[in-house]
Amino acid sequence: MQEVFGEAFDVRSKICNGGHGKWNNMKRYFTYFIYPFHFAHHCQSFNYVIGWQQFFALFYAFYCRLLQKEKCNAVVVVNFTYKKKSGWMGYWYKKWMVFCLQSKYLDYIHVPSWNYAELCAQEFHLPKSKFIVTHFGLPDTYSKWKDSKVEYNNYSFSIGRSNRDFEFLVDAWRKMPEDEILVIASDTFHPKAAFPPNVIHRKDITGDRQFPYIANCKMMIIPILDGTICSGDTVLLKAMSYEKLVVVTVPSTLGEMYIEDGVDGVLVEKDNIKFQSVVSRLLMDNKTRLCIAQRARIKYLDSFSRFSMGKSITNQIKNGTDFGKGES
């Protein structure tokens, strides 16, 4: 039992991301489905239910509504994101999502983007007052990995499993100097064409293995596929905390919530010529790159720690969200 801001919290956890592939995915979905049932059955035992894994909170609300439980606590789904699916699966997935989100049992939905909160409110016909909009947060692990070593030198790094436009990144990198290496770490990226000699694709850099590669890169690049979907927050903040310059394509929620262009990160349009010009200049200008990276680390410490995120969410729960104020 832990006390946070005057409230006693009991942390319950269940690891779901043990691996990838069909069998691991099936186990993960089964855990999403079955794990929250116990807590819904004993809902009277809790004043607050805060689901860091969104599907735990969503299934909790689902079971409470399905079983017509007494409304006895406040439920918050953290880091909410919705990605539309096609076909009959997409139809029933949205039906289920609406059943959970429009339930009286789900009180607040946390998203790290004002624009995304607007889109979700429209998509699911929800009042804006139901949304908590604040940044993501990560614990600081820089000291653990800053002196680690990897097999590459003088490289830029890009990593991600979803909502990444690696095709754009590879295409833009074709005209970069041959000695500027790009390492892409993704086990879900299936390239449509052969890589240029200075691009390396790795499928085995996952979990904690990614941190030495972040710690040793010249810059982190996050090419966003769909700028309306919240994604990439973890990679962005990890790189900022490791004192790295981060280049993010726009539009994106990352540019909206975290980066002041040219001050603590760089935002660039998904245009090959503009991208090549901006990135080439940064790779050659060590002083500018290091200054931006240092400011990124300072901003992370001031604003984007896990503690700062929790404090912001807690204050909005206690005081009411700002998003819907002033509206009828």
C-alpha positions in Angstrom: 0.0 0.0 0.0 1.4 3.4 -1.0 0.2 6.9 -0.1 0.0 9.4 -2.9 -1.2 13.0 -2.3 -3.0 11.9 0.9 -4.7 8.8 -0.7 -3.7 5.2 0.0 -3.1 3.3 -3.3 -2.6 -0.3 -3.8 -0.7 -1.1 -7.0 -1.7 -4.3 -8.8 0.1 -5.2 -12.0 0.0 -7.9 -14.7 2.6 -8.1 -17.4 1.1 -8.4 -20.8 3.9 -7.5 -23.3 6.0 -10.6 -22.8 6.7 -11.0 -26.5 5.3 -10.8 -30.0 3.8 -13.2 -32.5 0.3 -14.8 -32.7 0.6 -16.9 -29.5 1.9 -14.0 -27.4 -0.8 -11.7 -28.8 -3.5 -14.2 -27.9 -2.2 -14.4 -24.3 -2.1 -10.7 -24.1 -5.7 -10.3 -25.3 -6.8 -13.0 -22.9 -5.1 -11.1 -20.0 -6.8 -7.9 -21.0 -10.2 -9.8 -20.9 -9.9 -11.8 -17.8 -7.6 -9.8 -15.4 -10.1 -6.9 -14.7 -13.0 -9.2 -13.8 -11.9 -9.8 -10.3 -11.6 -6.1 -9.6 -15.0 -5.4 -11.1 -16.5 -8.2 -8.9 -15.1 -6.5 -5.8 -15.6 -2.9 -7.0 -16.9 -1.8 -3.6 -13.4 -2.2 -2.2 -12.0 0.8 -4.2 -12.5 4.6 -4.2 -10.4 5.0 -7.4 -9.5 2.7 -10.2 -6.7 4.1 -12.4 -5.8 1.9 -15.3 -2.3 2.5 -16.7 -3.0 -0.2 -19.3 -6.1 1.2 -21.0 -7.8 -2.1 -21.6 -7.7 -3.0 -17.9 -9.7 0.1 -17.1 -12.0 -0.4 -20.2 -12.8 -4.0 -19.3 -13.4 -3.0 -15.7 -16.0 -0.5 -16.9 -17.4 -3.1 -19.3 -17.9 -5.7 -16.6 -19.4 -3.2 -14.2 -21.9 -2.1 -16.8 -22.6 -5.6 -18.0 -23.2 -6.8 -14.4 -25.1 -3.6 -13.4 -22.8 -3.1 -10.4 -23.4 -0.2 -8.0 -21.5 2.9 -9.0 -19.1 3.2 -6.1 -15.8 4.6 -7.4 -14.1 6.9 -9.9 -12.5 5.1 -12.9 -9.7 6.7 -15.0 -8.3 5.2 -18.2 -4.8 6.4 -18.7 -3.0 6.9 -22.1 -6.1 6.2 -24.1 -5.8 5.6 -27.8 -8.2 4.3 -30.4 -7.1 3.0 -33.8 -9.9 2.1 -36.2 -10.0 -1.4 -37.5 -11.5 -2.5 -40.8 -14.3 -4.9 -41.6 -16.7 -6.6 -39.2 -14.0 -6.7 -36.5 -13.7 -2.9 -36.7 -17.5 -2.6 -36.4 -17.7 -4.6 -33.2 -14.5 -3.2 -31.8 -16.0 0.3 -32.0 -19.4 -0.9 -30.6 -17.5 -2.4 -27.6 -15.5 0.8 -27.2 -18.6 2.9 -27.2 -20.2 0.6 -24.6 -17.3 1.2 -22.3 -16.6 4.9 -22.9 -20.2 6.0 -22.6 -20.7 4.1 -19.4 -21.3 5.9 -16.1 -18.7 3.6 -14.7 -15.9 5.3 -16.6 -15.3 8.8 -15.3 -12.2 10.2 -17.0 -10.2 9.5 -20.1 -6.6 10.6 -20.1 -5.0 11.6 -23.5 -1.7 13.4 -24.1 -3.1 15.8 -26.8 -5.8 18.5 -26.9 -6.5 17.8 -30.6 -6.8 14.1 -29.9 -9.3 14.8 -27.1 -11.4 16.8 -29.6 -11.3 13.9 -32.1 -12.3 11.3 -29.5 -15.1 13.4 -28.1 -16.5 13.7 -31.6 -15.9 10.0 -32.5 -17.6 8.6 -29.4 -20.1 11.4 -28.7 -18.6 12.1 -25.3 -18.6 15.4 -23.2 -15.3 17.2 -23.3 -15.4 17.3 -19.5 -14.7 13.6 -19.4 -11.2 14.1 -20.8 -8.0 14.7 -18.8 -5.4 16.3 -21.2 -1.8 16.2 -19.9 1.6 15.0 -21.0 3.0 11.5 -20.7 5.7 10.8 -18.2 8.7 8.4 -17.8 11.0 7.5 -14.9 14.6 8.8 -15.3 17.0 5.9 -16.2 19.7 8.0 -17.9 22.4 7.3 -15.3 21.9 3.5 -15.8 22.5 3.6 -19.6 24.6 6.7 -20.4 27.9 4.8 -20.4 26.7 1.8 -22.3 28.2 0.8 -25.6 26.9 -0.6 -29.0 28.4 -1.9 -32.2 27.7 1.3 -34.2 29.3 4.7 -34.3 28.1 8.0 -35.8 24.5 6.9 -36.4 21.0 8.2 -36.1 18.3 6.1 -34.6 14.6 5.4 -35.2 12.5 2.9 -33.3 8.8 1.9 -33.1 6.2 -0.7 -33.7 3.1 1.3 -34.6 2.1 4.5 -36.4 5.6 5.1 -37.9 6.2 6.1 -41.5 9.5 4.3 -42.0 8.9 4.2 -45.7 9.2 8.0 -45.8 12.3 8.0 -43.6 14.1 5.4 -45.7 13.2 7.3 -48.9 14.4 10.6 -47.5 17.6 9.0 -46.3 18.6 7.8 -49.7 20.2 11.2 -50.5 21.9 11.6 -47.2 25.7 11.4 -47.1 26.9 7.7 -47.2 28.8 8.0 -43.9 25.6 9.1 -42.1 24.2 5.8 -40.8 20.5 5.3 -39.9 19.5 2.4 -37.7 15.8 1.5 -37.7 14.6 -0.8 -35.0 11.2 -2.3 -35.7 9.9 -5.9 -35.9 6.7 -4.7 -37.7 8.2 -2.7 -40.5 8.1 -4.6 -43.8 10.0 -2.5 -46.4 8.7 -2.2 -49.9 12.1 -1.6 -51.5 15.8 -2.4 -50.9 17.6 -0.2 -48.4 20.4 2.2 -49.4 23.8 1.2 -48.0 23.6 3.6 -45.1 20.3 2.3 -43.6 20.3 -0.7 -41.2 17.1 -2.4 -40.3 17.1 -4.4 -37.0 14.2 -6.5 -35.7 15.9 -7.6 -32.5 16.3 -4.3 -30.6 13.3 -4.5 -28.2 12.7 -4.0 -24.5 15.7 -2.9 -22.5 18.0 -3.6 -25.4 16.9 -0.4 -27.0 18.3 1.9 -24.3 22.0 1.6 -25.2 21.1 2.4 -28.8 19.3 5.5 -27.7 22.1 6.5 -25.3 24.7 6.3 -28.1 22.9 7.8 -31.1 23.6 11.3 -32.6 19.9 12.0 -32.8 16.5 10.2 -32.5 14.1 10.5 -35.5 10.4 9.8 -35.1 8.5 9.7 -38.4 4.8 9.7 -37.7 2.4 8.1 -40.1 -1.0 9.4 -38.8 -0.6 12.8 -37.0 -3.9 12.6 -35.3 -3.1 9.4 -33.3 -1.2 9.7 -30.0 1.9 7.6 -30.3 5.7 7.9 -29.9 5.5 9.6 -26.5 7.6 6.9 -24.8 10.4 7.0 -27.4 10.3 10.8 -27.5 10.6 11.3 -23.7 13.2 8.6 -23.3 15.4 10.3 -25.9 14.9 13.7 -24.3 15.7 12.2 -20.9 18.9 10.7 -22.4 19.9 14.2 -23.6 19.3 13.5 -27.3 18.1 15.8 -30.0 14.8 14.5 -31.3 13.5 15.1 -34.8 9.7 14.6 -35.2 7.7 14.8 -38.4 4.6 17.0 -38.4 1.7 17.1 -38.0 1.8 15.0 -34.8 0.6 15.1 -31.3 4.2 15.0 -30.2 4.8 18.4 -31.7 1.7 19.7 -30.1 2.4 18.6 -26.5 6.2 18.3 -26.0 8.5 20.1 -28.4 9.2 23.8 -28.9 10.7 23.7 -32.4 14.4 24.6 -32.5 14.6 25.0 -28.7 14.3 21.5 -27.2 13.7 19.4 -30.3 13.1 19.8 -34.1 9.8 19.6 -36.0 10.0 19.0 -39.8 7.4 18.4 -42.5 7.3 15.1 -44.3 8.8 16.5 -47.4 12.0 14.8 -48.7 13.9 17.9 -49.6 13.0 19.8 -46.4 13.7 16.8 -44.3 17.1 16.2 -45.9 18.1 19.9 -45.6 17.1 20.1 -41.9 18.6 16.8 -40.8 21.9 17.3 -42.8 22.4 20.7 -41.2 21.9 19.3 -37.7 24.2 16.3 -38.3 27.0 18.7 -39.3 26.4 21.3 -36.6 27.5 19.6 -33.4 27.2 22.7 -31.3 23.5 23.3 -32.2 22.7 19.6 -31.8 24.2 19.4 -28.4 22.6 22.6 -27.2 19.1 21.4 -28.2 19.8 18.0 -26.6 20.8 19.6 -23.3 17.7 21.8 -23.3 15.6 18.6 -24.0 17.1 16.9 -20.9 16.3 20.0 -18.8 12.7 20.2 -20.0 12.2 16.5 -19.4 13.4 16.9 -15.8 11.2 20.0 -15.2 8.0 18.8 -16.9 7.9 15.2 -18.2 8.9 12.9 -15.3 6.5 10.1 -14.3 6.0 12.0 -11.0 5.0 15.2 -12.9 2.5 13.2 -15.0 0.9 11.6 -11.9 0.6 15.0 -10.1 -1.1 16.6 -13.1 -3.6 13.8 -13.5 -4.3 13.8 -9.8 -4.9 17.5 -9.7 -7.3 17.4 -12.6 -9.2 14.5 -11.0 -9.5 16.4 -7.7 -10.3 19.8 -9.1 -12.2 18.8 -12.3 -10.8 18.9 -15.8 -10.0 22.1 -17.6 -11.0 20.8 -21.0 -14.7 21.2 -20.7 -14.9 24.3 -18.5 -16.8 27.3 -19.9 -19.0 25.1 -22.1 -22.6 24.3 -21.7 
